[in-house]
Amino acid sequence: MRKISKVIQNTFSHFLYCISPQPLHILDSSIVKSDYIGIDLSTTNEELKHVDVSSSKKLESYIDHHIKLNKAKVAFGGYLETRAIYQRSDYFNDNKSNLARNIHLGIDLWIAAETPIFAPLDAIVHSFNNNKNFGDYGPTIILEHKIKNITFYTLYGHLSLSSIKTISIGQVFKKGELLATLGSTSVNGDYPPHLHFQIIKDIEHYVGDYPGVSTKRDLEFYNYNCPDPNMLLKLK
């Protein structure tokens, strides 16, 4: 287990929060804060005990109903949620229960396939990949940002295949520029369409991929290295 100074952790989170006084947009800016509704997909949500979360269709019906019930356009949430959905895939699990990866490290934005995704900040493309494991990200883009001599990364998972067909490493994206579109269940790891958005302080050795789900054992490190994306999005 890697120990992290709380002072260092809080300093980086404060830096992220202060990048912009206004929310940064990764969906179209016409979708305003009141169009978003929080959703709880954790193991503590009693409603989900009656939903087969291993079925992408049944989970999608639950999410769509929640969005419509609240007259919203987007459901969001999931940072540090412990979720049962990952139990369906061997990719996330280990024979020892304390090593099962089931704690979510990003924010999910649940909205229709082909929804445009925009760069929230000036960036270059660090890497991209189609992560094809069952329950994985599917097409994924990682952007590199440098602000006030501090470098960090943002990850965009569950994209469309077309999003990574013409992109190139080192390609420049300006804030607000179209980056990608969301993928369908058939290419996004078998999930209801959504964006997995994650901040990464140190990308380590990863290329086109980075853990989006943690074990309880490693959570202290990932909580530091992948701080709450709401520091940028300011949805709540």
LOFI-939796 format. One record per residue (C-alpha): residue number from 1; x negated, y, z negated. Coordinates in nm, 2 decimals, m for minus. Layout:
NUM:X:Y:Z $
...
END
This chain:
1:0.00:0.00:0.00 $
2:m0.13:0.34:0.10 $
3:m0.10:0.61:m0.17 $
4:m0.01:0.96:m0.05 $
5:m0.05:1.29:m0.24 $
6:0.29:1.45:m0.30 $
7:0.13:1.79:m0.25 $
8:0.01:1.69:0.10 $
9:0.35:1.54:0.18 $
10:0.54:1.85:0.07 $
11:0.30:2.08:0.25 $
12:0.36:1.91:0.59 $
13:0.73:1.90:0.54 $
14:0.73:2.27:0.46 $
15:0.53:2.34:0.77 $
16:0.79:2.15:0.98 $
17:1.08:2.33:0.82 $
18:0.92:2.67:0.89 $
19:0.84:2.61:1.26 $
20:1.18:2.76:1.34 $
21:1.44:2.94:1.13 $
22:1.70:2.81:1.37 $
23:1.79:2.45:1.44 $
24:1.59:2.30:1.73 $
25:1.79:2.13:2.00 $
26:1.73:1.79:2.15 $
27:2.09:1.77:2.29 $
28:2.24:2.04:2.50 $
29:2.26:2.37:2.30 $
30:2.63:2.40:2.38 $
31:2.68:2.12:2.13 $
32:2.68:2.33:1.81 $
33:2.63:2.22:1.45 $
34:3.01:2.19:1.39 $
35:3.02:1.93:1.66 $
36:2.80:1.69:1.46 $
37:2.94:1.46:1.19 $
38:2.73:1.25:0.95 $
39:2.77:0.88:0.95 $
40:2.66:0.62:0.70 $
41:2.54:0.29:0.85 $
42:2.36:0.17:0.53 $
43:2.42:m0.15:0.34 $
44:2.61:0.05:0.07 $
45:2.89:0.15:0.31 $
46:3.18:m0.06:0.21 $
47:3.36:m0.01:0.54 $
48:3.08:m0.19:0.73 $
49:3.14:m0.51:0.53 $
50:3.44:m0.55:0.76 $
51:3.24:m0.48:1.08 $
52:3.02:m0.73:1.26 $
53:2.72:m0.50:1.29 $
54:2.53:m0.76:1.49 $
55:2.77:m0.69:1.78 $
56:2.68:m0.38:1.96 $
57:3.04:m0.35:2.10 $
58:3.20:m0.37:1.75 $
59:2.95:m0.13:1.60 $
60:3.01:0.11:1.89 $
61:3.38:0.09:1.83 $
62:3.32:0.18:1.46 $
63:3.10:0.48:1.55 $
64:3.33:0.61:1.83 $
65:3.63:0.59:1.59 $
66:3.43:0.79:1.33 $
67:3.35:1.05:1.58 $
68:3.71:1.09:1.71 $
69:3.86:1.08:1.36 $
70:3.64:1.38:1.27 $
71:3.70:1.56:1.60 $
72:3.32:1.56:1.66 $
73:3.10:1.50:1.96 $
74:2.80:1.34:1.79 $
75:2.75:1.12:1.49 $
76:2.41:1.16:1.32 $
77:2.21:1.03:1.03 $
78:2.01:0.73:0.92 $
79:1.69:0.87:0.77 $
80:1.56:0.63:0.51 $
81:1.88:0.42:0.53 $
82:1.86:0.06:0.44 $
83:2.05:m0.12:0.72 $
84:2.18:m0.47:0.77 $
85:2.18:m0.45:1.15 $
86:1.81:m0.54:1.17 $
87:1.88:m0.88:1.02 $
88:2.00:m1.00:1.36 $
89:1.65:m0.98:1.51 $
90:1.34:m1.18:1.43 $
91:1.14:m0.88:1.54 $
92:1.22:m0.70:1.21 $
93:1.20:m0.99:0.97 $
94:0.95:m1.20:0.78 $
95:0.99:m1.51:0.58 $
96:0.92:m1.30:0.27 $
97:1.22:m1.08:0.19 $
98:1.01:m0.79:0.06 $
99:0.84:m0.78:0.41 $
100:1.16:m0.75:0.60 $
101:1.18:m0.42:0.79 $
102:1.52:m0.26:0.73 $
103:1.46:0.10:0.62 $
104:1.52:0.34:0.91 $
105:1.25:0.61:0.96 $
106:1.42:0.85:1.21 $
107:1.75:1.03:1.27 $
108:1.99:0.87:1.51 $
109:2.22:1.08:1.73 $
110:2.51:0.86:1.85 $
111:2.65:0.99:2.18 $
112:2.72:0.85:2.53 $
113:2.47:0.69:2.76 $
114:2.32:0.93:3.02 $
115:2.34:1.22:2.78 $
116:2.05:1.46:2.86 $
117:1.77:1.49:2.60 $
118:1.56:1.81:2.59 $
119:1.22:1.88:2.45 $
120:1.27:2.06:2.12 $
121:0.92:2.23:2.13 $
122:0.64:2.28:2.38 $
123:0.46:1.95:2.42 $
124:0.26:1.72:2.63 $
125:0.34:1.35:2.69 $
126:0.13:1.14:2.46 $
127:0.25:0.80:2.59 $
128:0.56:0.61:2.70 $
129:0.67:0.25:2.73 $
130:0.96:0.01:2.77 $
131:0.97:m0.17:2.44 $
132:1.18:m0.48:2.54 $
133:1.20:m0.68:2.21 $
134:1.56:m0.76:2.11 $
135:1.66:m0.47:1.88 $
136:1.36:m0.26:1.98 $
137:1.36:0.09:2.13 $
138:1.38:0.00:2.50 $
139:1.24:0.30:2.70 $
140:1.05:0.53:2.47 $
141:0.87:0.86:2.51 $
142:0.62:1.01:2.25 $
143:0.54:1.38:2.27 $
144:0.24:1.55:2.12 $
145:0.28:1.90:1.97 $
146:0.02:2.14:1.85 $
147:0.13:2.44:1.65 $
148:m0.10:2.66:1.44 $
149:m0.38:2.41:1.49 $
150:m0.16:2.13:1.35 $
151:m0.10:1.83:1.57 $
152:0.20:1.60:1.53 $
153:0.42:1.38:1.74 $
154:0.79:1.32:1.81 $
155:0.93:0.99:1.93 $
156:1.24:0.95:2.15 $
157:1.38:0.59:2.16 $
158:1.66:0.41:2.34 $
159:1.63:0.61:2.66 $
160:1.73:0.52:3.02 $
161:1.49:0.34:3.25 $
162:1.49:0.64:3.48 $
163:1.34:0.85:3.20 $
164:1.01:0.67:3.22 $
165:0.99:0.61:3.59 $
166:0.82:0.94:3.70 $
167:0.68:1.07:3.37 $
168:0.30:1.08:3.32 $
169:0.06:1.10:3.03 $
170:m0.05:1.46:2.97 $
171:0.26:1.60:3.15 $
172:0.36:1.93:3.01 $
173:0.71:2.00:2.87 $
174:0.83:2.34:2.76 $
175:1.08:2.39:2.48 $
176:1.43:2.33:2.62 $
177:1.31:2.15:2.93 $
178:1.50:1.83:3.03 $
179:1.30:1.53:2.90 $
180:1.51:1.22:2.95 $
181:1.86:1.07:2.94 $
182:2.00:0.81:2.70 $
183:2.01:0.45:2.79 $
184:2.30:0.20:2.79 $
185:2.32:m0.10:2.57 $
186:2.18:m0.32:2.85 $
187:1.84:m0.15:2.83 $
188:1.82:0.02:2.48 $
189:1.76:m0.29:2.27 $
190:2.13:m0.39:2.25 $
191:2.26:m0.10:2.05 $
192:2.55:0.14:2.10 $
193:2.40:0.43:2.30 $
194:2.21:0.68:2.08 $
195:1.88:0.86:2.05 $
196:1.63:0.76:1.78 $
197:1.44:1.08:1.70 $
198:1.14:1.05:1.47 $
199:0.85:1.28:1.36 $
200:0.51:1.12:1.33 $
201:0.22:1.30:1.16 $
202:m0.06:1.05:1.25 $
203:0.01:0.84:1.56 $
204:m0.27:0.60:1.45 $
205:m0.36:0.35:1.73 $
206:m0.01:0.33:1.88 $
207:0.07:0.40:2.25 $
208:0.43:0.42:2.37 $
209:0.55:0.28:2.04 $
210:0.55:0.34:1.66 $
211:0.74:0.17:1.38 $
212:1.09:0.31:1.34 $
213:1.18:0.08:1.06 $
214:0.98:0.01:0.74 $
215:0.96:m0.25:0.47 $
216:1.02:m0.14:0.11 $
217:0.65:m0.22:0.05 $
218:0.52:0.03:0.30 $
219:0.79:0.30:0.25 $
220:0.57:0.54:0.06 $
221:0.33:0.57:0.35 $
222:0.59:0.60:0.62 $
223:0.80:0.85:0.42 $
224:0.49:1.07:0.43 $
225:0.38:1.00:0.79 $
226:0.74:1.02:0.93 $
227:0.91:1.30:0.74 $
228:1.28:1.38:0.77 $
229:1.36:1.49:1.13 $
230:1.62:1.72:0.98 $
231:1.33:1.96:0.89 $
232:1.35:2.05:1.26 $
233:1.71:1.98:1.35 $
234:1.87:2.14:1.04 $
235:2.20:1.95:1.09 $
236:2.28:1.96:0.71 $
END
